[in-house]
Amino acid sequence: MVDFPNDHEEIAWSHFLAQHIGKFYTEGFVRAFYSPLNVLDKAQNDLYTLRWLETAVGVQLDGIGSIVGLSREIPNSVFLPFFGFIHQASGRAFGVARMRRERDPYAVSGYRGDEDYRLAIIGKIADNNSHGTAEDIMTVCNAILGVTQTAVFDMENANIAVYINDLSIDAADYRANIVNEVIPRAAGVGANVYVFDVDHTFGFENQLIYFGFNDGILARSIPSNLDTEYSIWDDGDSIWDDGYSSWDWSV
């Protein structure tokens, strides 16, 4: 290990012979000459300690990303507002946004900040070293998406269901555009991604986890995860029947 930082003034003066003790002009000259080396020492210390994944920022973090094969850029992750419908990520109401023309882009690329990028790199490293197991998938999704308790289930032949514990991920969220890319599944395996609330998963009395009507929340695919209240039977957290439930007399 390299010893950092060092006080080069003290080191240099301590190497002078004892006959120079009390020679204030000599000591002042020595200290003035070696003082700038402390700044260089600090720079060397930063190069040695701040280039690792846990501490790197800016271009140093970009360098780590290039090694593992992950850019800061997230293509088409920021949706531009246009007149449209509620199920469209860019959709806005009358008088709020203009009509989208044929050649108008509907989205632009976004860029991760250092902390989000750091998490993504950690996930990419796990992705690069994974074998497509359920444990690998859960680890990568938790790291890159910033969630906990991701669940994975087998769904027939060569298909899996990935349940992400975060109902805030909708079609307009940049994470919706990268989730399928980061899942470390084996070649030929399809992944169906859903979001859910682990604390209030809807279920029935014969199931281990049970949260009933007006409490439990159904899992849903990301495109259908709209922030719109259709029904009161689950506090407006589900749109599975557009609110036309026989027990929902308020509709």
N, C-alpha and C positions, 0 to 999 in steps of 0.2 A: 504494500500500500504506500502511495505517495503521501508524504506529510504536508498537509495544507491546513491553514495558511501559516506563513512564517513572517516574523518581524526581522527583516534584513538589516535594519539599523542596529538592533541589539546583537544580531549574529556577527556582523562585521566588527563592531566595536569590541565585542568580547574576545576577538582573535588578536587584538593588538597587545603588545607587550605591556607588562605592569609599569614600566618606566613612563608610559604615556598617561597614566592615571592622574587626573587633575589638570591635564592640558586641555583647557576648555575650547581653544580655537581648533586644535586637532580633532577633538571629539565632534565639534560642530561641523567641521568639514566632512568627516566620515559619515555622520548621520545625514547630512544634506545630500551627499553623493549616492547613498544607498536607499534613501527614502522612496524614490520613484519605483524601485524594484518591488515594493509592497503592492503597488497597483498591478504590476505584471503578475505577481504571485496570486493576487485575487482573480485575475482573468484566467490564469491557468487552473485555479481551483474550480472556477465556474465551468470551464471546458471539461474538467474531469468528473464533476459531480452533477451537473445539470443537463447532461446529454442523454440520460437514461429515460425510459418510458415514464417513470413515476414523477420525474421532475422537469422534463423537457417542455419548452414552450416555443411557439412561433415556428421559425424555419427548422429548428432542431427537431420539433415534433413532426414536421413535414418530411424530414429525412427518414424518420422511423417509419412513417406511413408508407413511403415509397419502397422501403425494404420489404414490408409485409404485403404490399400490393393494395393499398387503400388510400384513396384521395379524400381531401376535405370536401370536395364538391359532391353534392347530392342532386343529380339531374332531375329537372322537372318536379321539384319538391315544394315550390312556393307558387300557389295558384293565384292567378290574376283575376280581379273581380269583373264579372260581366253579368248582364241580365240573364237569368236562367231559372232553374227550378231547384227546389230544396234538396233533392237527392244529388245535385251536382256540386262538386267541391267549390267551383267558382261562381255558382249561382247566387244572384242577388235580386232583390225585389224591384218593382217599378220605381223609377226615379232615384235609384241608388247607384246603379252602374249602367254603362252604355252597352249596346248590342255588340257582340263579338263578330268581327268580319272574317272572311274566309282565310286570310293569311295572318291573322292575329295569333300570336302564341297564347296558349291557355295557361302556361306555367313557365317559370324560369328556375334556374338552378339556385340552390341554397348552399351555404358553406358552414361547416361545423366550427364552433369555437373550440378553444384548446381543451376544455374539460370534456365536452361531448366527443371531440375527436379522440381524446385519450381513451375513453371508454370503448369507442368503436375499434380502435387499434387492439385493445386487449381482447375484444371479441373476435377480431380477425385472426389474431394469433391462435386463439382457441379453435377457430374454424379451420385454419391451415393445418392444425395438428389433430383434428378430430377424425373419428371413424364412422360418423353418422349414427351413433347410438343415441338413445333417448336422453341419456345423461349429458352427452355433448351438446345436443340441441338445446336443452334447458339452460345449460351454462352459457352458451353463446347468446341466446335470446335475452337472458337476464342481464348480461353485461352490456350488449349493444343497445338494447331498448330501455335500459335503466329501470327494470321491473324486478319483481321477485315472484317465486312460486309458479313459474311457467310449467305447464303440464303437457305431456305428449301421450297420445293413445294410438294404437294400431287401428287402421280402418280398412279391412279387407286386404286384397293383394296390392302390395307396393303403394300403399297410401297411408298417410298418417294425419292425425288432427293435432294441431298445435294450439293450445289455449294460453293466451297471454293475459296476465292479471293486470289489465289497465284499460278501463272503459274510456279513457280520454283519447285513445288512439282512434281517429276517424280518417276519412278519405283525404282531409286537408292537412293532416299531420305528416311531416316529412318521414316519420318512422314507418308510415304505411307504404312508402315507396321503396324501402330498403329491407322490409321484413322478410320477403321471399328470397332476397339475394343472400341474406346472412345465415339462413337456416342450413346447417351443415349436413344435409341429407345425402344418402348414397345416390349414385346415378340411377335414373329411372324411377325414383320414388317421388310421388306427388305429395305435396303438403297443403292441407286445407287449414287456413289460419283463422282463428276466432279470438275475440276479446271477451273477457268475463270479469266478474267481481268475486274473488275467492271468499270474501266475507259474507256475501249474500247470494250465493248460487241458488237458483230455483230448483226445487226438487220435491219429492213426495215422502210420505211418512215411512215407507219401507226402505228408504235410502239412508245411507250413513249421514250424509249432509242434507239437511232439509230446511229450506226457507220457503214458505208457502206464498200464496197470493198476498199482494200488498207489501211484501217483504223481499222475497226472492227475485233475482234478476236473471233473465235468460241470457245465455251466451249468444253472440251474434257475429257475423262476418264484419270485417272492417268497413266495406262499402255501405252496409246497412246500418252502421252505427251512427245514426243521425241525432243531432241534439234538438229533437222536436217532440212535443208531448202530444201523443195520440190517444192514450188510454190511461185510466187511473188505476187499473187493476194491479199494476206493478210500479206505481208512482211515475208513470210516463217513461220508464226506462226501456220499454220494448215497443217495437212497431210491427211485430210479426203479423198482426191482422189489421193493420191500419186503424186500430181502435174500434173496429166493428165487432166487438165481443158481445155475446148475448147477455153476459153478466155485467156489462159496462153500460148501465142505463143513462149515463151522463152524455153519451154520444148521440 
